[in-house]
């Protein structure tokens, strides 16, 4: 899906910067190297590399990784040398355990919610083997309580209108949420509307994905089952403690040894 909407995804998410300083501060406390699971086009791994950290990024979207490589071409050689991009499924992650001990592994903005319970378990079980004993895991997702409420809104709503800096055209993004009955999941549909040079009728690009969400106590249980330990829950990037009305659910965990 992300191969098809990579351009639109970047237009929307490149403006998201409030999480970057939180991540830089976290990386400063853990040290090199870092592992980003679901790195996309490099929105988060590039600031880390620019600030001196070595980062391995894993993603299963060919187009998103291609866009990350294009971004890297505009960086100085020392920044490019700090980044390794790998194509692959994070739930079947294969990295050599010896020599690949990371100080920080992280799932950026809502990436973890792409994983259902089975794939989340498979991914998480690998992490204690890849993290140093003093390493940290960071997960950044929507507040599950807010997402559960949004799942009752299946009607499309205009979420934002973005001007493409390269073409100058305006892209409208419409979003709809629909609860998945019997599961802690919501189907999210994005429709991107762009001008059609050949017709007054706009062009539409549609994408649908499923977000799976876990409540804090479920995340805590999963961490314990795979050999990780919950260290902190935040509700925003200013490290405000998580509450039921928080915008985000930010999870920081460590290796339980």
Secondary structure, 3 states (H helix, E strand, C coil): CHHHHHHHHHHHHCCCCCCHHHHHHHHHHHCCCEEEECCCCCCCHHHHHHCCCCEEEEECCHHHHHHHHHHHHCCCHHHHCCEEEEECCHHHCCCCCCCCCEEEEEECCCHHHHCCHHHHHHHHHHHHHHEEEEEEEEEEEECHHHHHHHCCCCCCEEEEEEECCCCCCEEEEEEEEEECCCCCEEEEEEEEEECCCCCCCCEEEEEEEEEECCCHHHHHHHHHHHCEEEEEEECCCCCCECCCCCCEEEEEEEECC
